[in-house]
Amino acid sequence: YARAIEGARMAEQMRLAGLIQRKMIPVTAPHIPGIDIATTYIPCFDVGGDFYDFQKIGRHRIAIAIADVMGKGIPAALMMSGFRSAVRAYSDFEQNGMNILDFINKINRMICSECTNGEFITFFYAVIDTREKTIVYCNCGHEPTILLRRGHVIDLEKGGMVLGVDPNAEYEIGTFPLEAGDCLLFYTDGLIDAAN
């Protein structure tokens, strides 16, 4: 009976942790003229290491971040929370005279100082400019964002290795022109690992 009570208490704590974590995931995306954005977040457990976020940059640009912390449960959720905070803290990099590559390098060095015992984070960061009709991105070991254009599939793969392994890792920034009717699919491995 005591074990059953303890199990129920732990289940309730996990449920509450899951509710708190979901508050870190945007319910809606910012409105940017020229693009439509839809999102969904369905965690495997109450808590986990996946996250996405948006940041509006002026009237015509939006930054999109999506990441997956290695592992599941409470440890991954705690690391995700810290990583999300770092991304938000460093995301004003343009105001500090930096570019996306500087931002990625800074985030990687910070994560390297936090990760131990084979921990790492996959990360895809992109800035979509509706006036210039471009996407500028860096894929840090994450599943490539897919660009669907007139029946063709284009993987956005430029970037480098996962974050948190090598503080001196080198990353590449990709730039791709966008056209009316393009569809971008950002996702984590939960989508491709899902059964059925």
Solvent accessible surface area in square Angstrom, and as a share of the most:
residue,aa,sasa,rsa
1,Y,210,0.80
2,A,78,0.61
3,R,215,0.78
4,A,69,0.53
5,I,89,0.45
6,E,79,0.36
7,G,41,0.39
8,A,66,0.51
9,R,118,0.43
10,M,95,0.42
11,A,60,0.46
12,E,71,0.32
13,Q,90,0.40
14,M,55,0.25
15,R,109,0.40
16,L,69,0.34
17,A,30,0.23
18,G,1,0.01
19,L,84,0.42
20,I,108,0.55
21,Q,6,0.03
22,R,85,0.31
23,K,168,0.71
24,M,40,0.18
25,I,10,0.05
26,P,27,0.17
27,V,137,0.79
28,T,104,0.61
29,A,27,0.21
30,P,40,0.25
31,H,138,0.61
32,I,2,0.01
33,P,40,0.25
34,G,78,0.75
35,I,46,0.23
36,D,148,0.77
37,I,59,0.30
38,A,102,0.79
39,T,57,0.33
40,T,107,0.62
41,Y,51,0.19
42,I,152,0.77
43,P,34,0.21
44,C,104,0.62
45,F,111,0.46
46,D,58,0.30
47,V,3,0.01
48,G,11,0.10
49,G,5,0.04
50,D,39,0.20
51,F,2,0.01
52,Y,24,0.09
53,D,7,0.04
54,F,25,0.10
55,Q,67,0.30
56,K,96,0.41
57,I,37,0.19
58,G,60,0.57
59,R,160,0.58
60,H,46,0.21
61,R,63,0.23
62,I,0,0.00
63,A,3,0.02
64,I,13,0.07
65,A,4,0.03
66,I,12,0.06
67,A,0,0.00
68,D,19,0.10
69,V,2,0.01
70,M,80,0.36
71,G,41,0.39
72,K,126,0.54
73,G,15,0.14
74,I,71,0.36
75,P,99,0.63
76,A,3,0.02
77,A,12,0.10
78,L,123,0.61
79,M,40,0.18
80,M,0,0.00
81,S,32,0.20
82,G,44,0.43
83,F,2,0.01
84,R,39,0.14
85,S,61,0.39
86,A,12,0.09
87,V,6,0.04
88,R,120,0.44
89,A,68,0.53
90,Y,60,0.23
91,S,16,0.10
92,D,57,0.29
93,F,2,0.01
94,E,75,0.34
95,Q,155,0.69
96,N,99,0.51
97,G,73,0.70
98,M,50,0.22
99,N,84,0.43
100,I,15,0.08
101,L,61,0.30
102,D,57,0.30
103,F,0,0.00
104,I,0,0.00
105,N,39,0.20
106,K,76,0.32
107,I,0,0.00
108,N,1,0.01
109,R,126,0.46
110,M,47,0.21
111,I,5,0.03
112,C,24,0.14
113,S,90,0.58
114,E,109,0.49
115,C,16,0.09
116,T,82,0.48
117,N,150,0.77
118,G,60,0.58
119,E,50,0.22
120,F,62,0.26
121,I,0,0.00
122,T,18,0.11
123,F,0,0.00
124,F,0,0.00
125,Y,3,0.01
126,A,0,0.00
127,V,6,0.04
128,I,8,0.04
129,D,22,0.11
130,T,23,0.13
131,R,162,0.59
132,E,117,0.52
133,K,115,0.49
134,T,33,0.19
135,I,0,0.00
136,V,40,0.23
137,Y,11,0.04
138,C,0,0.00
139,N,8,0.04
140,C,0,0.00
141,G,36,0.35
142,H,10,0.04
143,E,36,0.16
144,P,32,0.20
145,T,2,0.01
146,I,35,0.18
147,L,0,0.00
148,L,72,0.36
149,R,27,0.10
150,R,181,0.66
151,G,83,0.80
152,H,125,0.56
153,V,98,0.56
154,I,50,0.26
155,D,67,0.34
156,L,1,0.01
157,E,114,0.51
158,K,100,0.43
159,G,14,0.13
160,G,33,0.31
161,M,79,0.35
162,V,29,0.17
163,L,0,0.00
164,G,10,0.09
165,V,83,0.48
166,D,52,0.27
167,P,66,0.41
168,N,120,0.62
169,A,12,0.09
170,E,158,0.71
171,Y,18,0.07
172,E,91,0.41
173,I,51,0.26
174,G,1,0.01
175,T,87,0.50
176,F,50,0.21
177,P,81,0.51
178,L,25,0.13
179,E,74,0.33
180,A,104,0.80
181,G,79,0.76
182,D,33,0.17
183,C,68,0.41
184,L,43,0.21
185,L,72,0.36
186,F,42,0.17
187,Y,25,0.09
188,T,19,0.11
189,D,45,0.24
190,G,41,0.40
191,L,105,0.52
192,I,108,0.55
193,D,104,0.54
194,A,69,0.54
195,A,97,0.75
196,N,201,1.03
